[in-house]
């Protein structure tokens, strides 16, 4: 899965240019990015795609000089399991 990174979004398209994975993290306060949405197409489930999205989002947030928060249920659970992030 090849990820495309934007300032507040990371996503992947399949061979037909259809969205198959996405995570969004808008800036909700100065320097604070809130992960509010994670989507993984059923064709990618169970392959670590959501984990890769969260890691890429956190990397992008760090590159933006920000801090991460989450309202997305998957991201909240992920951050609880990985307190080092």
mmCIF file as gemmi writes it, N, C-alpha and C atoms, coordinates in Angstrom:
data_model
loop_
_atom_site.group_PDB
_atom_site.id
_atom_site.type_symbol
_atom_site.label_atom_id
_atom_site.label_alt_id
_atom_site.label_comp_id
_atom_site.label_asym_id
_atom_site.label_entity_id
_atom_site.label_seq_id
_atom_site.pdbx_PDB_ins_code
_atom_site.Cartn_x
_atom_site.Cartn_y
_atom_site.Cartn_z
_atom_site.occupancy
_atom_site.B_iso_or_equiv
_atom_site.pdbx_formal_charge
_atom_site.auth_seq_id
_atom_site.auth_asym_id
_atom_site.pdbx_PDB_model_num
ATOM 1 N N . UNK Axp A 1 ? 0.845 -1.166 0 1 0 ? 1 A 1
ATOM 2 C CA . UNK Axp A 1 ? 0 0 0 1 0 ? 1 A 1
ATOM 3 C C . UNK Axp A 1 ? 0.898 1.239 0 1 0 ? 1 A 1
ATOM 4 N N . UNK Axp A 2 ? 0.756 2.054 -0.996 1 0 ? 2 A 1
ATOM 5 C CA . UNK Axp A 2 ? 1.529 3.285 -1.093 1 0 ? 2 A 1
ATOM 6 C C . UNK Axp A 2 ? 0.707 4.441 -0.547 1 0 ? 2 A 1
ATOM 7 N N . UNK Axp A 3 ? 1.257 5.118 0.448 1 0 ? 3 A 1
ATOM 8 C CA . UNK Axp A 3 ? 0.542 6.216 1.09 1 0 ? 3 A 1
ATOM 9 C C . UNK Axp A 3 ? 0.912 7.547 0.453 1 0 ? 3 A 1
ATOM 10 N N . UNK Axp A 4 ? -0.095 8.387 0.309 1 0 ? 4 A 1
ATOM 11 C CA . UNK Axp A 4 ? 0.091 9.759 -0.147 1 0 ? 4 A 1
ATOM 12 C C . UNK Axp A 4 ? -0.148 10.65 1.058 1 0 ? 4 A 1
ATOM 13 N N . UNK Axp A 5 ? 0.781 11.578 1.288 1 0 ? 5 A 1
ATOM 14 C CA . UNK Axp A 5 ? 0.688 12.439 2.465 1 0 ? 5 A 1
ATOM 15 C C . UNK Axp A 5 ? 0.338 13.863 2.069 1 0 ? 5 A 1
ATOM 16 N N . UNK Axp A 6 ? -0.565 14.437 2.827 1 0 ? 6 A 1
ATOM 17 C CA . UNK Axp A 6 ? -0.911 15.842 2.719 1 0 ? 6 A 1
ATOM 18 C C . UNK Axp A 6 ? -0.739 16.444 4.113 1 0 ? 6 A 1
ATOM 19 N N . UNK Axp A 7 ? -0.901 17.738 4.239 1 0 ? 7 A 1
ATOM 20 C CA . UNK Axp A 7 ? -0.672 18.402 5.529 1 0 ? 7 A 1
ATOM 21 C C . UNK Axp A 7 ? -1.552 17.839 6.643 1 0 ? 7 A 1
ATOM 22 N N . UNK Axp A 8 ? -2.807 17.487 6.343 1 0 ? 8 A 1
ATOM 23 C CA . UNK Axp A 8 ? -3.727 17.001 7.378 1 0 ? 8 A 1
ATOM 24 C C . UNK Axp A 8 ? -4.47 15.74 6.936 1 0 ? 8 A 1
ATOM 25 N N . UNK Axp A 9 ? -3.863 14.995 6.045 1 0 ? 9 A 1
ATOM 26 C CA . UNK Axp A 9 ? -4.505 13.777 5.526 1 0 ? 9 A 1
ATOM 27 C C . UNK Axp A 9 ? -3.436 12.853 4.969 1 0 ? 9 A 1
ATOM 28 N N . UNK Axp A 10 ? -3.635 11.538 5.191 1 0 ? 10 A 1
ATOM 29 C CA . UNK Axp A 10 ? -2.819 10.505 4.572 1 0 ? 10 A 1
ATOM 30 C C . UNK Axp A 10 ? -3.798 9.51 3.97 1 0 ? 10 A 1
ATOM 31 N N . UNK Axp A 11 ? -3.528 9.076 2.731 1 0 ? 11 A 1
ATOM 32 C CA . UNK Axp A 11 ? -4.473 8.172 2.082 1 0 ? 11 A 1
ATOM 33 C C . UNK Axp A 11 ? -3.761 7.266 1.085 1 0 ? 11 A 1
ATOM 34 N N . UNK Axp A 12 ? -4.497 6.258 0.639 1 0 ? 12 A 1
ATOM 35 C CA . UNK Axp A 12 ? -3.993 5.337 -0.376 1 0 ? 12 A 1
ATOM 36 C C . UNK Axp A 12 ? -5.099 5.073 -1.383 1 0 ? 12 A 1
ATOM 37 N N . UNK Axp A 13 ? -4.696 4.984 -2.637 1 0 ? 13 A 1
ATOM 38 C CA . UNK Axp A 13 ? -5.6 4.639 -3.729 1 0 ? 13 A 1
ATOM 39 C C . UNK Axp A 13 ? -5.195 3.274 -4.269 1 0 ? 13 A 1
ATOM 40 N N . UNK Axp A 14 ? -6.163 2.553 -4.803 1 0 ? 14 A 1
ATOM 41 C CA . UNK Axp A 14 ? -5.823 1.28 -5.439 1 0 ? 14 A 1
ATOM 42 C C . UNK Axp A 14 ? -5.463 1.514 -6.906 1 0 ? 14 A 1
ATOM 43 N N . UNK Axp A 15 ? -5.285 0.442 -7.641 1 0 ? 15 A 1
ATOM 44 C CA . UNK Axp A 15 ? -4.877 0.531 -9.047 1 0 ? 15 A 1
ATOM 45 C C . UNK Axp A 15 ? -5.897 1.273 -9.907 1 0 ? 15 A 1
ATOM 46 N N . UNK Axp A 16 ? -7.163 1.275 -9.489 1 0 ? 16 A 1
ATOM 47 C CA . UNK Axp A 16 ? -8.219 1.975 -10.23 1 0 ? 16 A 1
ATOM 48 C C . UNK Axp A 16 ? -8.429 3.4 -9.706 1 0 ? 16 A 1
ATOM 49 N N . UNK Axp A 17 ? -7.501 3.888 -8.901 1 0 ? 17 A 1
ATOM 50 C CA . UNK Axp A 17 ? -7.589 5.218 -8.284 1 0 ? 17 A 1
ATOM 51 C C . UNK Axp A 17 ? -8.798 5.375 -7.364 1 0 ? 17 A 1
ATOM 52 N N . UNK Axp A 18 ? -9.208 4.287 -6.74 1 0 ? 18 A 1
ATOM 53 C CA . UNK Axp A 18 ? -10.295 4.324 -5.761 1 0 ? 18 A 1
ATOM 54 C C . UNK Axp A 18 ? -9.681 4.4 -4.373 1 0 ? 18 A 1
ATOM 55 N N . UNK Axp A 19 ? -10.238 5.25 -3.522 1 0 ? 19 A 1
ATOM 56 C CA . UNK Axp A 19 ? -9.765 5.398 -2.157 1 0 ? 19 A 1
ATOM 57 C C . UNK Axp A 19 ? -9.943 4.091 -1.393 1 0 ? 19 A 1
ATOM 58 N N . UNK Axp A 20 ? -8.844 3.568 -0.821 1 0 ? 20 A 1
ATOM 59 C CA . UNK Axp A 20 ? -8.92 2.326 -0.062 1 0 ? 20 A 1
ATOM 60 C C . UNK Axp A 20 ? -8.458 2.481 1.382 1 0 ? 20 A 1
ATOM 61 N N . UNK Axp A 21 ? -7.838 3.617 1.704 1 0 ? 21 A 1
ATOM 62 C CA . UNK Axp A 21 ? -7.411 3.872 3.08 1 0 ? 21 A 1
ATOM 63 C C . UNK Axp A 21 ? -7.248 5.372 3.265 1 0 ? 21 A 1
ATOM 64 N N . UNK Axp A 22 ? -7.646 5.851 4.455 1 0 ? 22 A 1
ATOM 65 C CA . UNK Axp A 22 ? -7.546 7.291 4.696 1 0 ? 22 A 1
ATOM 66 C C . UNK Axp A 22 ? -7.569 7.573 6.19 1 0 ? 22 A 1
ATOM 67 N N . UNK Axp A 23 ? -6.797 8.576 6.574 1 0 ? 23 A 1
ATOM 68 C CA . UNK Axp A 23 ? -6.852 9.102 7.93 1 0 ? 23 A 1
ATOM 69 C C . UNK Axp A 23 ? -6.777 10.62 7.808 1 0 ? 23 A 1
ATOM 70 N N . UNK Axp A 24 ? -7.612 11.304 8.581 1 0 ? 24 A 1
ATOM 71 C CA . UNK Axp A 24 ? -7.614 12.767 8.534 1 0 ? 24 A 1
ATOM 72 C C . UNK Axp A 24 ? -7.339 13.304 9.937 1 0 ? 24 A 1
ATOM 73 N N . UNK Axp A 25 ? -6.659 14.446 9.982 1 0 ? 25 A 1
ATOM 74 C CA . UNK Axp A 25 ? -6.262 15.034 11.258 1 0 ? 25 A 1
ATOM 75 C C . UNK Axp A 25 ? -6.179 16.559 11.131 1 0 ? 25 A 1
ATOM 76 N N . UNK Axp A 26 ? -7.335 17.231 11.094 1 0 ? 26 A 1
ATOM 77 C CA . UNK Axp A 26 ? -7.338 18.693 10.972 1 0 ? 26 A 1
ATOM 78 C C . UNK Axp A 26 ? -6.724 19.359 12.204 1 0 ? 26 A 1
ATOM 79 N N . UNK Axp A 27 ? -6.193 20.567 11.991 1 0 ? 27 A 1
ATOM 80 C CA . UNK Axp A 27 ? -5.707 21.357 13.115 1 0 ? 27 A 1
ATOM 81 C C . UNK Axp A 27 ? -6.931 21.923 13.824 1 0 ? 27 A 1
ATOM 82 N N . UNK Axp A 28 ? -7.082 21.602 15.098 1 0 ? 28 A 1
ATOM 83 C CA . UNK Axp A 28 ? -8.26 22.016 15.853 1 0 ? 28 A 1
ATOM 84 C C . UNK Axp A 28 ? -7.956 23.123 16.859 1 0 ? 28 A 1
ATOM 85 N N . UNK Axp A 29 ? -6.684 23.391 17.075 1 0 ? 29 A 1
ATOM 86 C CA . UNK Axp A 29 ? -6.21 24.489 17.919 1 0 ? 29 A 1
ATOM 87 C C . UNK Axp A 29 ? -4.781 24.757 17.458 1 0 ? 29 A 1
ATOM 88 N N . UNK Axp A 30 ? -4.219 25.872 17.799 1 0 ? 30 A 1
ATOM 89 C CA . UNK Axp A 30 ? -2.853 26.136 17.359 1 0 ? 30 A 1
ATOM 90 C C . UNK Axp A 30 ? -1.893 25.005 17.771 1 0 ? 30 A 1
ATOM 91 N N . UNK Axp A 31 ? -1.306 24.361 16.778 1 0 ? 31 A 1
ATOM 92 C CA . UNK Axp A 31 ? -0.357 23.283 17.031 1 0 ? 31 A 1
ATOM 93 C C . UNK Axp A 31 ? -0.955 21.957 17.444 1 0 ? 31 A 1
ATOM 94 N N . UNK Axp A 32 ? -2.288 21.839 17.441 1 0 ? 32 A 1
ATOM 95 C CA . UNK Axp A 32 ? -2.962 20.6 17.848 1 0 ? 32 A 1
ATOM 96 C C . UNK Axp A 32 ? -3.729 20.04 16.657 1 0 ? 32 A 1
ATOM 97 N N . UNK Axp A 33 ? -3.417 18.792 16.317 1 0 ? 33 A 1
ATOM 98 C CA . UNK Axp A 33 ? -4.087 18.098 15.222 1 0 ? 33 A 1
ATOM 99 C C . UNK Axp A 33 ? -4.906 16.959 15.825 1 0 ? 33 A 1
ATOM 100 N N . UNK Axp A 34 ? -6.166 16.887 15.444 1 0 ? 34 A 1
ATOM 101 C CA . UNK Axp A 34 ? -7.049 15.867 15.995 1 0 ? 34 A 1
ATOM 102 C C . UNK Axp A 34 ? -7.342 14.812 14.933 1 0 ? 34 A 1
ATOM 103 N N . UNK Axp A 35 ? -6.914 13.587 15.212 1 0 ? 35 A 1
ATOM 104 C CA . UNK Axp A 35 ? -7.221 12.473 14.31 1 0 ? 35 A 1
ATOM 105 C C . UNK Axp A 35 ? -8.709 12.183 14.493 1 0 ? 35 A 1
ATOM 106 N N . UNK Axp A 36 ? -9.477 12.465 13.436 1 0 ? 36 A 1
ATOM 107 C CA . UNK Axp A 36 ? -10.931 12.372 13.569 1 0 ? 36 A 1
ATOM 108 C C . UNK Axp A 36 ? -11.574 11.321 12.673 1 0 ? 36 A 1
ATOM 109 N N . UNK Axp A 37 ? -10.773 10.684 11.819 1 0 ? 37 A 1
ATOM 110 C CA . UNK Axp A 37 ? -11.369 9.736 10.879 1 0 ? 37 A 1
ATOM 111 C C . UNK Axp A 37 ? -10.3 8.775 10.381 1 0 ? 37 A 1
ATOM 112 N N . UNK Axp A 38 ? -10.602 7.488 10.445 1 0 ? 38 A 1
ATOM 113 C CA . UNK Axp A 38 ? -9.748 6.454 9.863 1 0 ? 38 A 1
ATOM 114 C C . UNK Axp A 38 ? -10.65 5.522 9.062 1 0 ? 38 A 1
ATOM 115 N N . UNK Axp A 39 ? -10.259 5.285 7.826 1 0 ? 39 A 1
ATOM 116 C CA . UNK Axp A 39 ? -11.03 4.398 6.945 1 0 ? 39 A 1
ATOM 117 C C . UNK Axp A 39 ? -10.082 3.403 6.292 1 0 ? 39 A 1
ATOM 118 N N . UNK Axp A 40 ? -10.473 2.131 6.316 1 0 ? 40 A 1
ATOM 119 C CA . UNK Axp A 40 ? -9.746 1.085 5.598 1 0 ? 40 A 1
ATOM 120 C C . UNK Axp A 40 ? -10.774 0.242 4.852 1 0 ? 40 A 1
ATOM 121 N N . UNK Axp A 41 ? -10.575 0.117 3.558 1 0 ? 41 A 1
ATOM 122 C CA . UNK Axp A 41 ? -11.448 -0.698 2.725 1 0 ? 41 A 1
ATOM 123 C C . UNK Axp A 41 ? -11.398 -2.15 3.201 1 0 ? 41 A 1
ATOM 124 N N . UNK Axp A 42 ? -12.511 -2.869 3.125 1 0 ? 42 A 1
ATOM 125 C CA . UNK Axp A 42 ? -12.513 -4.273 3.543 1 0 ? 42 A 1
ATOM 126 C C . UNK Axp A 42 ? -11.425 -5.114 2.863 1 0 ? 42 A 1
ATOM 127 N N . UNK Axp A 43 ? -11.038 -4.755 1.66 1 0 ? 43 A 1
ATOM 128 C CA . UNK Axp A 43 ? -9.999 -5.53 0.956 1 0 ? 43 A 1
ATOM 129 C C . UNK Axp A 43 ? -8.64 -5.441 1.631 1 0 ? 43 A 1
ATOM 130 N N . UNK Axp A 44 ? -8.438 -4.462 2.514 1 0 ? 44 A 1
ATOM 131 C CA . UNK Axp A 44 ? -7.154 -4.291 3.201 1 0 ? 44 A 1
ATOM 132 C C . UNK Axp A 44 ? -7.209 -4.632 4.687 1 0 ? 44 A 1
ATOM 133 N N . UNK Axp A 45 ? -8.378 -4.925 5.196 1 0 ? 45 A 1
ATOM 134 C CA . UNK Axp A 45 ? -8.504 -5.177 6.63 1 0 ? 45 A 1
ATOM 135 C C . UNK Axp A 45 ? -7.702 -6.411 7.038 1 0 ? 45 A 1
ATOM 136 N N . UNK Axp A 46 ? -7.139 -6.317 8.238 1 0 ? 46 A 1
ATOM 137 C CA . UNK Axp A 46 ? -6.34 -7.42 8.769 1 0 ? 46 A 1
ATOM 138 C C . UNK Axp A 46 ? -4.92 -7.46 8.242 1 0 ? 46 A 1
ATOM 139 N N . UNK Axp A 47 ? -4.512 -6.422 7.51 1 0 ? 47 A 1
ATOM 140 C CA . UNK Axp A 47 ? -3.173 -6.386 6.921 1 0 ? 47 A 1
ATOM 141 C C . UNK Axp A 47 ? -2.309 -5.27 7.51 1 0 ? 47 A 1
ATOM 142 N N . UNK Axp A 48 ? -2.762 -4.653 8.589 1 0 ? 48 A 1
ATOM 143 C CA . UNK Axp A 48 ? -1.99 -3.606 9.234 1 0 ? 48 A 1
ATOM 144 C C . UNK Axp A 48 ? -2.136 -2.234 8.605 1 0 ? 48 A 1
ATOM 145 N N . UNK Axp A 49 ? -3.129 -2.057 7.748 1 0 ? 49 A 1
ATOM 146 C CA . UNK Axp A 49 ? -3.304 -0.783 7.059 1 0 ? 49 A 1
ATOM 147 C C . UNK Axp A 49 ? -3.661 0.34 8.028 1 0 ? 49 A 1
ATOM 148 N N . UNK Axp A 50 ? -4.554 0.099 8.962 1 0 ? 50 A 1
ATOM 149 C CA . UNK Axp A 50 ? -4.952 1.146 9.905 1 0 ? 50 A 1
ATOM 150 C C . UNK Axp A 50 ? -3.773 1.546 10.785 1 0 ? 50 A 1
ATOM 151 N N . UNK Axp A 51 ? -2.996 0.588 11.219 1 0 ? 51 A 1
ATOM 152 C CA . UNK Axp A 51 ? -1.796 0.87 11.998 1 0 ? 51 A 1
ATOM 153 C C . UNK Axp A 51 ? -0.844 1.75 11.194 1 0 ? 51 A 1
ATOM 154 N N . UNK Axp A 52 ? -0.635 1.419 9.931 1 0 ? 52 A 1
ATOM 155 C CA . UNK Axp A 52 ? 0.249 2.211 9.07 1 0 ? 52 A 1
ATOM 156 C C . UNK Axp A 52 ? -0.279 3.625 8.906 1 0 ? 52 A 1
ATOM 157 N N . UNK Axp A 53 ? -1.593 3.778 8.802 1 0 ? 53 A 1
ATOM 158 C CA . UNK Axp A 53 ? -2.182 5.11 8.677 1 0 ? 53 A 1
ATOM 159 C C . UNK Axp A 53 ? -1.929 5.959 9.92 1 0 ? 53 A 1
ATOM 160 N N . UNK Axp A 54 ? -2.148 5.383 11.098 1 0 ? 54 A 1
ATOM 161 C CA . UNK Axp A 54 ? -1.938 6.142 12.334 1 0 ? 54 A 1
ATOM 162 C C . UNK Axp A 54 ? -0.47 6.537 12.462 1 0 ? 54 A 1
ATOM 163 N N . UNK Axp A 55 ? 0.425 5.604 12.192 1 0 ? 55 A 1
ATOM 164 C CA . UNK Axp A 55 ? 1.856 5.927 12.276 1 0 ? 55 A 1
ATOM 165 C C . UNK Axp A 55 ? 2.234 7.032 11.294 1 0 ? 55 A 1
ATOM 166 N N . UNK Axp A 56 ? 1.709 6.971 10.087 1 0 ? 56 A 1
ATOM 167 C CA . UNK Axp A 56 ? 2.002 8.009 9.088 1 0 ? 56 A 1
ATOM 168 C C . UNK Axp A 56 ? 1.412 9.35 9.513 1 0 ? 56 A 1
ATOM 169 N N . UNK Axp A 57 ? 0.214 9.332 10.078 1 0 ? 57 A 1
ATOM 170 C CA . UNK Axp A 57 ? -0.407 10.575 10.549 1 0 ? 57 A 1
ATOM 171 C C . UNK Axp A 57 ? 0.423 11.195 11.664 1 0 ? 57 A 1
ATOM 172 N N . UNK Axp A 58 ? 0.863 10.379 12.614 1 0 ? 58 A 1
ATOM 173 C CA . UNK Axp A 58 ? 1.67 10.907 13.707 1 0 ? 58 A 1
ATOM 174 C C . UNK Axp A 58 ? 2.986 11.479 13.198 1 0 ? 58 A 1
ATOM 175 N N . UNK Axp A 59 ? 3.576 10.83 12.222 1 0 ? 59 A 1
ATOM 176 C CA . UNK Axp A 59 ? 4.799 11.348 11.617 1 0 ? 59 A 1
ATOM 177 C C . UNK Axp A 59 ? 4.538 12.689 10.934 1 0 ? 59 A 1
ATOM 178 N N . UNK Axp A 60 ? 3.426 12.774 10.211 1 0 ? 60 A 1
ATOM 179 C CA . UNK Axp A 60 ? 3.078 14.013 9.526 1 0 ? 60 A 1
ATOM 180 C C . UNK Axp A 60 ? 2.8 15.128 10.541 1 0 ? 60 A 1
ATOM 181 N N . UNK Axp A 61 ? 2.118 14.806 11.617 1 0 ? 61 A 1
ATOM 182 C CA . UNK Axp A 61 ? 1.824 15.786 12.659 1 0 ? 61 A 1
ATOM 183 C C . UNK Axp A 61 ? 3.125 16.295 13.277 1 0 ? 61 A 1
ATOM 184 N N . UNK Axp A 62 ? 4.074 15.398 13.543 1 0 ? 62 A 1
ATOM 185 C CA . UNK Axp A 62 ? 5.377 15.817 14.075 1 0 ? 62 A 1
ATOM 186 C C . UNK Axp A 62 ? 6.095 16.72 13.083 1 0 ? 62 A 1
ATOM 187 N N . UNK Axp A 63 ? 6.058 16.346 11.793 1 0 ? 63 A 1
ATOM 188 C CA . UNK Axp A 63 ? 6.695 17.174 10.766 1 0 ? 63 A 1
ATOM 189 C C . UNK Axp A 63 ? 6.042 18.556 10.679 1 0 ? 63 A 1
ATOM 190 N N . UNK Axp A 64 ? 4.74 18.619 10.977 1 0 ? 64 A 1
ATOM 191 C CA . UNK Axp A 64 ? 4.014 19.894 10.99 1 0 ? 64 A 1
ATOM 192 C C . UNK Axp A 64 ? 4.327 20.695 12.257 1 0 ? 64 A 1
ATOM 193 N N . UNK Axp A 65 ? 5.08 20.074 13.187 1 0 ? 65 A 1
ATOM 194 C CA . UNK Axp A 65 ? 5.408 20.742 14.44 1 0 ? 65 A 1
ATOM 195 C C . UNK Axp A 65 ? 4.286 20.726 15.449 1 0 ? 65 A 1
ATOM 196 N N . UNK Axp A 66 ? 3.374 19.77 15.319 1 0 ? 66 A 1
ATOM 197 C CA . UNK Axp A 66 ? 2.203 19.752 16.185 1 0 ? 66 A 1
ATOM 198 C C . UNK Axp A 66 ? 2.158 18.599 17.156 1 0 ? 66 A 1
ATOM 199 N N . UNK Axp A 67 ? 1.084 18.579 17.909 1 0 ? 67 A 1
ATOM 200 C CA . UNK Axp A 67 ? 0.774 17.512 18.845 1 0 ? 67 A 1
ATOM 201 C C . UNK Axp A 67 ? -0.499 16.826 18.375 1 0 ? 67 A 1
ATOM 202 N N . UNK Axp A 68 ? -0.608 15.549 18.692 1 0 ? 68 A 1
ATOM 203 C CA . UNK Axp A 68 ? -1.757 14.76 18.248 1 0 ? 68 A 1
ATOM 204 C C . UNK Axp A 68 ? -2.759 14.54 19.368 1 0 ? 68 A 1
ATOM 205 N N . UNK Axp A 69 ? -4.026 14.615 18.991 1 0 ? 69 A 1
ATOM 206 C CA . UNK Axp A 69 ? -5.151 14.189 19.81 1 0 ? 69 A 1
ATOM 207 C C . UNK Axp A 69 ? -5.997 13.297 18.922 1 0 ? 69 A 1
ATOM 208 N N . UNK Axp A 70 ? -6.987 12.633 19.495 1 0 ? 70 A 1
ATOM 209 C CA . UNK Axp A 70 ? -7.838 11.77 18.679 1 0 ? 70 A 1
ATOM 210 C C . UNK Axp A 70 ? -9.275 11.792 19.172 1 0 ? 70 A 1
ATOM 211 N N . UNK Axp A 71 ? -10.185 11.789 18.216 1 0 ? 71 A 1
ATOM 212 C CA . UNK Axp A 71 ? -11.598 11.558 18.505 1 0 ? 71 A 1
ATOM 213 C C . UNK Axp A 71 ? -12.064 10.289 17.797 1 0 ? 71 A 1
ATOM 214 N N . UNK Axp A 72 ? -11.306 9.829 16.828 1 0 ? 72 A 1
ATOM 215 C CA . UNK Axp A 72 ? -11.592 8.582 16.105 1 0 ? 72 A 1
ATOM 216 C C . UNK Axp A 72 ? -11.385 7.409 17.058 1 0 ? 72 A 1
ATOM 217 N N . UNK Axp A 73 ? -12.34 6.505 17.114 1 0 ? 73 A 1
ATOM 218 C CA . UNK Axp A 73 ? -12.26 5.397 18.069 1 0 ? 73 A 1
ATOM 219 C C . UNK Axp A 73 ? -11.039 4.512 17.832 1 0 ? 73 A 1
ATOM 220 N N . UNK Axp A 74 ? -10.702 4.235 16.573 1 0 ? 74 A 1
ATOM 221 C CA . UNK Axp A 74 ? -9.53 3.405 16.307 1 0 ? 74 A 1
ATOM 222 C C . UNK Axp A 74 ? -8.26 4.11 16.784 1 0 ? 74 A 1
ATOM 223 N N . UNK Axp A 75 ? -8.108 5.379 16.449 1 0 ? 75 A 1
ATOM 224 C CA . UNK Axp A 75 ? -6.915 6.128 16.839 1 0 ? 75 A 1
ATOM 225 C C . UNK Axp A 75 ? -6.818 6.252 18.357 1 0 ? 75 A 1
ATOM 226 N N . UNK Axp A 76 ? -7.934 6.443 19.028 1 0 ? 76 A 1
ATOM 227 C CA . UNK Axp A 76 ? -7.924 6.504 20.495 1 0 ? 76 A 1
ATOM 228 C C . UNK Axp A 76 ? -7.387 5.206 21.083 1 0 ? 76 A 1
ATOM 229 N N . UNK Axp A 77 ? -7.889 4.068 20.619 1 0 ? 77 A 1
ATOM 230 C CA . UNK Axp A 77 ? -7.409 2.769 21.11 1 0 ? 77 A 1
ATOM 231 C C . UNK Axp A 77 ? -5.938 2.578 20.774 1 0 ? 77 A 1
ATOM 232 N N . UNK Axp A 78 ? -5.533 2.976 19.56 1 0 ? 78 A 1
ATOM 233 C CA . UNK Axp A 78 ? -4.146 2.822 19.136 1 0 ? 78 A 1
ATOM 234 C C . UNK Axp A 78 ? -3.228 3.623 20.052 1 0 ? 78 A 1
ATOM 235 N N . UNK Axp A 79 ? -3.584 4.864 20.331 1 0 ? 79 A 1
ATOM 236 C CA . UNK Axp A 79 ? -2.756 5.709 21.189 1 0 ? 79 A 1
ATOM 237 C C . UNK Axp A 79 ? -2.689 5.168 22.616 1 0 ? 79 A 1
ATOM 238 N N . UNK Axp A 80 ? -3.763 4.577 23.098 1 0 ? 80 A 1
ATOM 239 C CA . UNK Axp A 80 ? -3.742 3.965 24.431 1 0 ? 80 A 1
ATOM 240 C C . UNK Axp A 80 ? -2.779 2.791 24.475 1 0 ? 80 A 1
ATOM 241 N N . UNK Axp A 81 ? -2.711 2.019 23.404 1 0 ? 81 A 1
ATOM 242 C CA . UNK Axp A 81 ? -1.817 0.856 23.335 1 0 ? 81 A 1
ATOM 243 C C . UNK Axp A 81 ? -0.368 1.242 23.075 1 0 ? 81 A 1
ATOM 244 N N . UNK Axp A 82 ? -0.139 2.453 22.58 1 0 ? 82 A 1
ATOM 245 C CA . UNK Axp A 82 ? 1.2 2.917 22.236 1 0 ? 82 A 1
ATOM 246 C C . UNK Axp A 82 ? 1.472 4.26 22.916 1 0 ? 82 A 1
ATOM 247 N N . UNK Axp A 83 ? 1.558 4.273 24.249 1 0 ? 83 A 1
ATOM 248 C CA . UNK Axp A 83 ? 1.709 5.549 24.968 1 0 ? 83 A 1
ATOM 249 C C . UNK Axp A 83 ? 3.022 6.28 24.635 1 0 ? 83 A 1
ATOM 250 N N . UNK Axp A 84 ? 3.976 5.599 24.05 1 0 ? 84 A 1
ATOM 251 C CA . UNK Axp A 84 ? 5.229 6.247 23.676 1 0 ? 84 A 1
ATOM 252 C C . UNK Axp A 84 ? 5.017 7.278 22.58 1 0 ? 84 A 1
ATOM 253 N N . UNK Axp A 85 ? 3.891 7.233 21.903 1 0 ? 85 A 1
ATOM 254 C CA . UNK Axp A 85 ? 3.596 8.202 20.845 1 0 ? 85 A 1
ATOM 255 C C . UNK Axp A 85 ? 2.771 9.326 21.411 1 0 ? 85 A 1
